[in-house]
Amino acid sequence: MPELPEVETMRRGILPLVGGVIVEAFCPTSHHHPIKYSPPADRLFAMLVGRRITTVERCGKRLLLRLDDERALVIEPRMTGRVMLDPPQIPSHVRLV
């Protein structure tokens, strides 16, 4: 498990990438390790999509992604401390009609 300085480094690295961003999708899957989450995926998806991430905080060895509705998504980095973010989908071309 990452130590406190590593988790703070993660927080500082993630904040500029997700601060102010509206969640468009949430895919709680992993090909390598099972992911534990609560509430169930469909409810969690409904709670996250469309919400804006206002800030990222650290609480001990956990990261809290604060949402605009006063909720937070809690991330516990575990052994690897790996958090993966998909870049926003930018169309390769634009069609004008």
ZITA-V952677 format. One line per field, one symbol per residue. ss: DSSP state (H for helix, E for strand, - for the rest). phi: phi as a letter, one per 20 degrees, with the letter a starting at -180 (. if undefined). psi: psi as a letter, one per 30 degrees, with the letter a starting at -180 (. if undefined). A space follows every 10 residues. Layout:
# ZITA-V952677
ss->???
phi->???
psi->???
This chain:
# ZITA-V952677
ss->---HHHHHHH HHHHHHHH-- -E-------- ---------- HHHHHHHH-- -EEEEEEEE- -EEEEEE--- -EEEEE---- ---------- -------
phi->.fegffffff gfffgfedfn eefdbbcecb edcfdebbfg gfffgffefn eeeeacddcm edddefdfdm ebeeddfmfe mecddefffd ffbcddd
psi->kkleeeeeee eeeeefefkf kkkfljjilk fekkkklkal eeeeeefekf kkjelklkjb glkjjklfgg lkkkkjfbef gkkkkklkjk kflkkk.
